[in-house]
């Protein structure tokens, strides 16, 4: 690939297509959760089937990321993007018309694979199309759209179910992807840059490495995505033993593959870059907390306070609004402020989520949704200063020809973090609710209602304490990265001063 870039109009129009499709795939991570009760009634689904509809999408998404990122780097990001978009739109159509729960589970997994094929190409295309400050602004807009999609998913899902009805409203969750996917496909064919990113001599694909990495990802995520918090078998944790085996085999194979002069799936030298290594750790820990927090808010408002799905989803709108503003501003200033911006953002998220916990547990039920929405204003602004600036800083030193797989590793960290955090938070939440309900017995009247609400208060308090602890850990990691960067900057200044003195002498 040459360093020649398309003109500004072409680049930003192509970017618009990419970010719109990314937002569409992220919406499916959150909006479908709201439709699970409707799916259960319509298709007579079991709890295990419903769990697989959510978990299967996340697992397939994570499994496709790295191979798709590698293929995009080697071949054509445009071709992989279009392939993923066609598959995602087709799978959404099949989900919408699924006659049985078994068909829906299969098509939902296919939809996850398609989403995982698209997402690395978006990151790679941003790296390919933009440089310097423009790249920061592009990632800022990207982060704004992702933040809006994540936070508005429950609201959109609740609204579509209200329109379609309790029995079959869930089908609209998938139908909406079809016209939007077709429109995006037409724009992608017209606007995305054509051509390869790599030299013809460097096009080998490490099939064995891909299979070993896929096995490692599946065995790592599987015990977490199968966790429901309702008497799960402890035998599922044995999958982590298999994960350790596959991970060792993958590393050994990749090292051998590299020694033979071939190009592996993952270039381990990328992890020698502290900016990349630290950025991956921050985003993985942060995403272990964020989606889990949104899930607990939805559970608390719907099951604890009895709000309808639409109104429960609307509580998170302030997070979406301020997150979008924060991501846009953060993208414009990240190259000047650096890691300190992420540190400040994480601190604000901690404050916002502590306020969220207090609002949920210390206010009266009629005030609680409004108080939680106010806390989301603070947390959302901080969240906007985290995701897109961290993405810019993490990929800043990555060569463009490796940006697809590097970005896919970052996305994989998000998916794995989400699976682990959601599993733990759900187990904490439901464990306390069920334990308190069993201990209090079948109370009646106001006494029973008060005991039930107290149980949800305790469940939300404990679950949020867990997620806030994770965000605090991400804050510690960000502070550590900031210290590393400051020290490196000082060393460079001293070296430059010494070199200047020698030149004058």
C-alpha positions as CSV (number, residue, x, y, z in Angstrom):
1,X,0.0,0.0,0.0
2,X,1.2,3.5,-0.7
3,X,0.9,6.5,1.6
4,X,-1.4,8.3,-0.9
5,X,-4.8,8.9,0.7
6,X,-8.1,9.6,-1.0
7,X,-9.4,13.2,-0.8
8,X,-11.1,14.4,2.3
9,X,-14.7,13.9,1.0
10,X,-14.1,10.4,-0.1
11,X,-12.4,9.4,3.2
12,X,-15.1,10.8,5.4
13,X,-17.9,9.3,3.4
14,X,-16.2,5.9,3.5
15,X,-15.8,6.4,7.3
16,X,-19.5,7.2,7.6
17,X,-20.4,3.8,6.0
18,X,-18.0,2.0,8.3
19,X,-19.1,3.6,11.5
20,X,-22.8,3.1,10.7
21,X,-22.3,-0.6,10.1
22,X,-20.3,-0.9,13.3
23,X,-23.1,0.8,15.2
24,X,-25.6,-1.7,13.7
25,X,-23.6,-4.7,14.9
26,X,-23.1,-3.3,18.4
27,X,-26.8,-2.6,18.7
28,X,-27.4,-6.3,18.4
29,X,-25.3,-6.9,21.5
30,X,-27.8,-5.0,23.7
31,X,-31.2,-4.6,22.0
32,X,-31.9,-8.3,21.7
33,X,-31.7,-8.8,25.5
34,X,-34.9,-6.8,25.9
35,X,-36.7,-9.1,23.5
36,X,-35.9,-12.4,25.3
37,X,-39.3,-12.5,27.2
38,X,-41.1,-12.0,23.9
39,X,-39.0,-14.7,22.2
40,X,-39.7,-17.1,25.1
41,X,-43.5,-16.6,24.7
42,X,-43.5,-16.7,20.9
43,X,-41.3,-19.8,20.4
44,X,-41.8,-21.6,23.7
45,X,-38.1,-21.2,24.4
46,X,-36.3,-22.6,27.5
47,X,-33.9,-20.5,29.6
48,X,-31.0,-22.4,28.1
49,X,-32.2,-21.6,24.6
50,X,-32.5,-17.9,25.5
51,X,-29.0,-17.9,27.0
52,X,-27.6,-19.4,23.8
53,X,-29.2,-16.7,21.7
54,X,-27.3,-14.0,23.7
55,X,-24.1,-16.1,24.4
56,X,-23.9,-17.6,20.9
57,X,-23.8,-14.2,19.3
58,X,-21.1,-13.0,21.6
59,X,-19.1,-16.2,21.2
60,X,-19.2,-16.2,17.4
61,X,-18.4,-12.5,17.3
62,X,-15.3,-13.0,19.4
63,X,-14.3,-16.1,17.4
64,X,-14.4,-14.4,14.1
65,X,-12.5,-11.2,15.0
66,X,-8.8,-12.2,14.7
67,X,-9.1,-14.4,11.6
68,X,-11.2,-11.8,9.9
69,X,-8.7,-9.1,10.9
70,X,-5.8,-11.1,9.6
71,X,-7.6,-11.8,6.3
72,X,-8.4,-8.2,5.9
73,X,-4.8,-7.2,6.4
74,X,-3.6,-9.8,3.9
75,X,-6.2,-9.5,1.2
76,X,-8.8,-6.7,1.1
77,X,-10.5,-5.0,3.9
78,X,-13.2,-3.8,1.5
79,X,-14.0,-7.4,0.4
80,X,-14.1,-8.7,3.9
81,X,-16.3,-5.8,5.0
82,X,-18.8,-6.3,2.2
83,X,-18.8,-10.1,2.8
84,X,-19.5,-9.6,6.5
85,X,-22.2,-7.0,5.8
86,X,-24.0,-9.3,3.3
87,X,-23.8,-12.2,5.7
88,X,-25.1,-10.0,8.6
89,X,-28.0,-8.7,6.7
90,X,-28.9,-12.2,5.4
91,X,-28.6,-13.7,8.9
92,X,-30.8,-10.9,10.3
93,X,-33.5,-11.8,7.8
94,X,-33.3,-15.5,8.7
95,X,-33.6,-14.5,12.4
96,X,-36.6,-12.4,11.7
97,X,-38.5,-15.2,10.0
98,X,-37.2,-18.1,12.2
99,X,-40.1,-20.5,12.8
100,X,-38.6,-22.3,15.8
101,X,-36.2,-21.6,18.6
102,X,-33.6,-24.0,17.1
103,X,-33.6,-22.1,13.8
104,X,-33.2,-18.8,15.7
105,X,-30.3,-20.1,17.7
106,X,-28.4,-21.2,14.6
107,X,-29.1,-18.0,12.6
108,X,-28.2,-15.9,15.6
109,X,-24.7,-17.6,15.8
110,X,-24.3,-16.9,12.0
111,X,-25.1,-13.3,12.7
112,X,-22.4,-13.2,15.3
113,X,-19.8,-14.6,12.9
114,X,-20.8,-11.9,10.3
115,X,-20.5,-9.1,12.9
116,X,-17.1,-10.4,13.9
117,X,-16.0,-10.4,10.3
118,X,-17.0,-6.7,9.8
119,X,-15.7,-5.1,12.9
120,X,-11.9,-5.6,12.3
121,X,-12.2,-4.1,8.9
122,X,-13.7,-0.9,10.4
123,X,-10.7,-0.4,12.6
124,X,-8.3,-1.3,9.9
125,X,-10.0,1.1,7.4
126,X,-9.8,4.0,9.9
127,X,-6.1,3.3,10.3
128,X,-5.7,3.1,6.6
129,X,-7.7,6.3,5.7
130,X,-6.5,8.7,8.4
131,X,-3.3,9.9,9.9
132,X,-2.3,12.0,12.9
133,X,-4.9,14.3,14.4
134,X,-7.5,13.3,11.8
135,X,-7.2,9.7,13.0
136,X,-8.0,10.9,16.6
137,X,-11.1,12.8,15.4
138,X,-12.2,9.7,13.4
139,X,-11.9,7.4,16.4
140,X,-13.7,10.1,18.4
141,X,-16.7,9.9,16.1
142,X,-16.4,6.2,16.0
143,X,-16.5,6.0,19.8
144,X,-19.4,8.4,20.0
145,X,-21.5,6.2,17.7
146,X,-20.5,3.0,19.6
147,X,-21.4,4.7,22.9
148,X,-24.8,5.8,21.5
149,X,-25.5,2.3,20.1
150,X,-24.5,0.5,23.4
151,X,-26.6,2.8,25.5
152,X,-29.6,3.1,23.2
153,X,-29.9,-0.6,22.4
154,X,-32.4,-1.4,25.3
155,X,-34.5,1.7,24.4
156,X,-34.7,0.8,20.7
157,X,-35.4,-2.8,21.6
158,X,-38.2,-1.8,24.0
159,X,-39.7,0.5,21.5
160,X,-39.8,-2.1,18.7
161,X,-41.4,-4.6,21.0
162,X,-44.0,-2.1,22.0
163,X,-44.8,-1.5,18.3
164,X,-44.8,-5.2,17.3
165,X,-46.5,-6.5,20.4
166,X,-45.5,-8.8,23.2
167,X,-45.9,-12.0,21.2
168,X,-44.0,-11.2,18.0
169,X,-42.4,-7.8,18.6
170,X,-39.0,-9.5,18.9
171,X,-39.0,-10.1,15.1
172,X,-38.7,-6.3,14.5
173,X,-35.4,-6.4,16.3
174,X,-34.0,-8.3,13.4
175,X,-36.2,-6.9,10.6
176,X,-34.7,-3.4,11.3
177,X,-31.3,-4.7,10.2
178,X,-32.5,-5.7,6.8
179,X,-33.2,-2.4,5.1
180,X,-30.4,-0.7,7.0
181,X,-28.0,-3.4,5.9
182,X,-29.1,-3.2,2.2
183,X,-28.6,0.6,2.3
184,X,-25.2,0.3,3.9
185,X,-24.2,-2.3,1.3
186,X,-25.0,0.0,-1.6
187,X,-23.0,2.8,0.0
188,X,-20.1,0.4,0.8
189,X,-19.9,-0.8,-2.8
190,X,-19.6,2.8,-4.0
191,X,-17.5,4.5,-1.4
192,X,-15.1,2.0,0.3
193,X,-11.5,2.1,-1.1
194,X,-10.4,-0.7,-3.3
195,X,-7.2,-2.6,-3.4
196,X,-4.9,-4.7,-1.2
197,X,-2.9,-3.5,1.8
198,X,0.0,-5.9,1.6
199,X,2.8,-6.9,-0.7
200,X,2.2,-9.9,-2.9
201,X,5.0,-11.8,-1.3
202,X,3.4,-11.6,2.2
203,X,0.0,-13.3,1.7
204,X,0.3,-16.6,3.5
205,X,-2.5,-17.5,5.9
206,X,-1.6,-19.4,9.0
207,X,-4.5,-21.9,9.1
208,X,-3.1,-24.0,12.0
209,X,-2.6,-20.8,14.1
210,X,-6.1,-19.6,13.3
211,X,-7.6,-23.0,14.4
212,X,-5.6,-23.1,17.6
213,X,-6.5,-19.5,18.5
214,X,-10.1,-20.2,17.7
215,X,-10.1,-23.2,20.1
216,X,-8.4,-21.1,22.8
217,X,-11.1,-18.3,22.4
218,X,-14.0,-20.8,22.5
219,X,-12.7,-22.6,25.6
220,X,-12.0,-19.3,27.4
221,X,-15.4,-17.7,26.7
222,X,-17.6,-20.8,26.9
223,X,-17.8,-21.3,30.7
224,X,-18.6,-17.6,31.1
225,X,-21.2,-17.2,28.3
226,X,-23.0,-20.3,29.7
227,X,-23.2,-18.8,33.2
228,X,-26.8,-17.9,34.1
229,X,-26.6,-17.5,37.9
230,X,-29.2,-20.2,38.3
231,X,-27.6,-23.4,39.6
232,X,-25.0,-23.7,36.9
233,X,-22.9,-26.9,36.9
234,X,-19.3,-26.3,38.2
235,X,-18.0,-28.7,35.5
236,X,-18.1,-26.0,32.9
237,X,-15.0,-24.4,34.5
238,X,-13.0,-27.4,33.2
239,X,-13.1,-25.7,29.8
240,X,-10.5,-23.3,31.2
241,X,-8.0,-26.2,31.5
242,X,-8.5,-26.8,27.8
243,X,-8.0,-23.1,27.2
244,X,-4.6,-23.1,28.9
245,X,-3.6,-26.1,26.7
246,X,-4.7,-24.5,23.5
247,X,-3.1,-21.2,24.4
248,X,0.3,-22.8,25.0
249,X,0.0,-24.7,21.7
250,X,-0.9,-21.5,19.9
251,X,2.1,-19.6,21.2
252,X,4.5,-22.4,20.5
253,X,3.1,-22.9,17.0
254,X,3.3,-19.1,16.2
255,X,6.9,-18.9,17.4
256,X,7.8,-21.9,15.2
257,X,5.9,-20.4,12.3
258,X,7.8,-17.1,12.6
259,X,11.1,-18.9,12.9
260,X,10.5,-20.4,9.4
261,X,10.2,-16.9,8.0
262,X,6.4,-16.9,7.7
263,X,3.9,-14.3,8.8
264,X,1.9,-15.6,11.9
265,X,-1.7,-14.8,12.8
266,X,-0.6,-12.5,15.7
267,X,2.7,-10.7,15.6
268,X,3.9,-11.0,19.2
269,X,6.3,-8.1,18.8
270,X,3.3,-5.9,18.9
271,X,3.0,-6.7,22.6
272,X,6.4,-5.3,23.2
273,X,4.9,-1.8,22.6
274,X,3.8,-0.7,26.0
275,X,1.2,1.6,24.4
276,X,-0.5,-1.3,22.7
277,X,-0.1,-3.8,25.6
278,X,-1.4,-1.4,28.2
279,X,-4.3,-0.2,26.0
280,X,-5.5,-3.8,25.5
281,X,-5.5,-4.4,29.3
282,X,-7.4,-1.2,30.0
283,X,-10.1,-1.8,27.4
284,X,-10.6,-5.5,28.4
285,X,-11.1,-4.6,32.1
286,X,-13.3,-1.6,31.3
287,X,-15.6,-3.7,29.1
288,X,-15.8,-6.4,31.8
289,X,-17.6,-3.7,33.8
290,X,-19.6,-1.5,31.4
291,X,-22.0,-4.0,29.6
292,X,-22.5,-5.8,33.0
293,X,-23.5,-2.5,34.6
294,X,-26.0,-1.8,31.8
295,X,-27.5,-5.3,32.2
296,X,-27.9,-5.0,36.0
297,X,-29.6,-1.6,35.5
298,X,-32.1,-3.2,33.1
299,X,-32.7,-6.1,35.4
300,X,-33.1,-3.8,38.4
301,X,-35.5,-1.4,36.7
302,X,-37.6,-4.1,35.1
303,X,-37.7,-6.9,37.7
304,X,-37.1,-4.8,40.8
305,X,-39.1,-1.7,40.1
306,X,-41.5,-3.2,37.5
307,X,-40.7,-0.7,34.7
308,X,-41.7,-1.5,31.1
309,X,-38.8,-2.4,28.8
310,X,-39.1,0.9,26.9
311,X,-39.0,3.1,30.0
312,X,-36.2,1.0,31.6
313,X,-34.2,1.5,28.4
314,X,-34.8,5.3,28.4
315,X,-32.9,5.7,31.7
316,X,-29.6,5.1,29.9
317,X,-30.2,7.8,27.3
318,X,-28.3,10.4,29.2
319,X,-25.3,8.1,29.2
320,X,-25.5,7.9,25.4
321,X,-25.8,11.6,25.0
322,X,-22.9,12.6,27.2
323,X,-20.8,9.7,26.0
324,X,-21.2,10.9,22.4
325,X,-20.1,14.4,23.4
326,X,-17.2,13.1,25.4
327,X,-16.0,10.8,22.6
328,X,-16.2,13.6,20.0
329,X,-14.3,16.1,22.2
330,X,-11.9,13.4,23.3
331,X,-11.0,12.5,19.8
332,X,-10.1,16.1,19.0
333,X,-7.8,16.6,22.0
334,X,-6.4,13.1,22.6
335,X,-3.2,13.8,20.6
336,X,-2.5,16.9,22.8
337,X,-3.6,15.5,26.2
338,X,-2.6,11.8,25.8
339,X,-3.2,9.2,28.4
340,X,-4.2,11.7,31.0
341,X,-7.5,12.1,29.2
342,X,-8.3,8.4,29.7
343,X,-7.3,8.7,33.4
344,X,-9.7,11.6,33.9
345,X,-12.4,9.7,32.0
346,X,-12.1,6.6,34.1
347,X,-12.2,8.7,37.3
348,X,-15.5,10.2,36.1
349,X,-16.9,6.8,35.3
350,X,-16.1,5.6,38.8
351,X,-17.8,8.7,40.3
352,X,-20.8,8.3,38.0
353,X,-21.3,4.7,38.8
354,X,-21.0,5.2,42.5
355,X,-23.7,7.9,42.2
356,X,-25.7,5.4,40.1
357,X,-25.5,2.8,43.0
358,X,-26.6,5.5,45.5
359,X,-29.4,6.6,43.3
360,X,-30.7,3.1,42.9
361,X,-30.6,2.1,46.6
362,X,-31.3,5.3,48.6
363,X,-34.1,7.0,46.7
364,X,-37.8,6.2,46.6
365,X,-39.0,4.1,43.7
366,X,-40.8,7.0,42.0
367,X,-37.6,9.0,42.0
368,X,-35.1,6.2,41.4
369,X,-35.3,6.2,37.5
370,X,-34.8,10.0,37.3
371,X,-31.9,9.9,39.9
372,X,-30.2,7.1,38.0
373,X,-30.5,9.0,34.7
374,X,-28.8,11.9,36.4
375,X,-25.9,9.7,37.5
376,X,-25.6,8.4,33.9
377,X,-24.9,12.0,32.8
378,X,-21.7,12.0,34.8
379,X,-20.7,8.4,33.9
380,X,-21.4,8.9,30.2
381,X,-19.2,11.9,29.8
382,X,-16.4,10.0,31.5
383,X,-17.0,7.0,29.3
384,X,-16.7,9.2,26.2
385,X,-13.2,10.1,27.3
386,X,-12.2,6.5,27.7
387,X,-13.1,4.3,24.7
388,X,-12.2,6.3,21.6
389,X,-9.1,8.0,23.1
390,X,-7.8,4.7,24.4
391,X,-8.3,3.2,20.9
392,X,-6.3,6.0,19.4
393,X,-3.5,5.7,21.9
394,X,-3.4,1.9,21.7
395,X,-3.1,1.8,17.9
396,X,-0.9,4.9,17.5
397,X,2.4,2.9,17.0
398,X,0.8,0.0,15.1
399,X,1.9,-0.2,11.4
400,X,-1.1,0.3,9.0
401,X,-0.5,-3.1,7.4
402,X,-1.1,-4.8,10.8
403,X,-3.9,-2.5,12.0
404,X,-6.7,-5.0,11.1
405,X,-5.4,-7.8,13.4
406,X,-4.2,-5.3,16.0
407,X,-7.7,-3.8,16.1
408,X,-9.3,-7.2,16.2
409,X,-7.3,-8.1,19.3
410,X,-8.6,-5.0,20.9
411,X,-12.1,-6.0,20.0
412,X,-11.5,-9.5,21.2
413,X,-10.4,-8.1,24.6
414,X,-13.7,-6.3,24.7
415,X,-15.8,-9.4,23.9
416,X,-13.9,-11.6,26.4
417,X,-14.1,-8.9,29.1
418,X,-17.8,-8.6,28.4
419,X,-18.4,-12.3,28.7
420,X,-16.5,-12.6,32.0
421,X,-17.8,-9.4,33.6
422,X,-21.4,-10.2,32.7
423,X,-21.2,-13.8,34.0
424,X,-19.8,-12.7,37.3
425,X,-22.2,-9.7,37.8
426,X,-25.2,-11.8,36.8
427,X,-24.3,-14.5,39.2
428,X,-23.8,-12.0,42.0
429,X,-27.1,-10.2,41.2
430,X,-29.3,-13.3,40.9
431,X,-27.6,-15.1,43.7
432,X,-28.5,-12.4,46.2
433,X,-32.1,-12.0,44.8
434,X,-32.8,-15.7,45.0
435,X,-31.2,-16.1,48.4
436,X,-33.1,-13.2,49.9
437,X,-36.4,-14.4,48.4
438,X,-35.9,-17.9,49.8
439,X,-34.9,-16.5,53.2
440,X,-37.8,-14.1,53.5
441,X,-40.4,-16.8,52.4
442,X,-43.7,-15.9,50.8
443,X,-44.3,-12.5,52.3
444,X,-47.6,-10.8,51.6
445,X,-48.8,-7.2,51.1
446,X,-46.5,-4.3,51.8
447,X,-44.1,-6.4,53.9
448,X,-43.5,-8.8,51.0
449,X,-43.0,-6.0,48.6
450,X,-40.6,-4.2,50.9
451,X,-38.6,-7.4,51.4
452,X,-38.5,-8.0,47.6
453,X,-37.3,-4.4,46.9
454,X,-34.6,-4.7,49.7
455,X,-33.4,-7.9,47.9
456,X,-33.0,-6.0,44.6
457,X,-31.3,-3.1,46.4
458,X,-28.7,-5.5,47.9
459,X,-28.3,-7.3,44.6
460,X,-27.7,-4.1,42.7
461,X,-25.4,-2.7,45.4
462,X,-23.2,-5.8,45.4
463,X,-23.1,-6.2,41.6
464,X,-22.3,-2.5,41.1
465,X,-19.5,-2.7,43.7
466,X,-18.0,-5.5,41.6
467,X,-18.2,-3.5,38.4
468,X,-16.9,-0.3,40.0
469,X,-14.0,-2.3,41.3
470,X,-13.2,-3.3,37.8
471,X,-13.4,0.3,36.5
472,X,-11.1,1.3,39.4
473,X,-8.6,-1.4,38.2
474,X,-8.8,0.0,34.7
475,X,-8.0,3.4,36.3
476,X,-4.9,2.0,38.0
477,X,-3.7,0.5,34.7
478,X,-4.2,3.8,33.0
479,X,-2.3,5.7,35.6
480,X,0.5,3.1,35.3
481,X,0.6,3.7,31.5
482,X,0.6,7.4,32.1
483,X,3.7,7.1,34.4
484,X,5.5,5.0,31.7
485,X,4.7,7.6,29.0
486,X,5.9,10.5,31.2
487,X,9.1,8.8,32.1
488,X,9.8,7.9,28.4
489,X,9.1,11.5,27.4
490,X,11.6,12.8,30.0
491,X,14.2,10.3,28.8
492,X,13.7,11.5,25.2
493,X,14.0,15.1,26.3
494,X,17.3,14.4,28.2
495,X,18.7,12.4,25.2
496,X,17.7,15.2,22.8
497,X,19.4,17.7,25.1
498,X,22.6,15.7,25.3
499,X,22.7,15.2,21.5
500,X,22.2,18.9,21.0
501,X,25.0,19.7,23.4
502,X,27.4,17.4,21.6
503,X,26.5,18.9,18.3
504,X,27.2,22.4,19.5
505,X,30.5,21.2,21.0
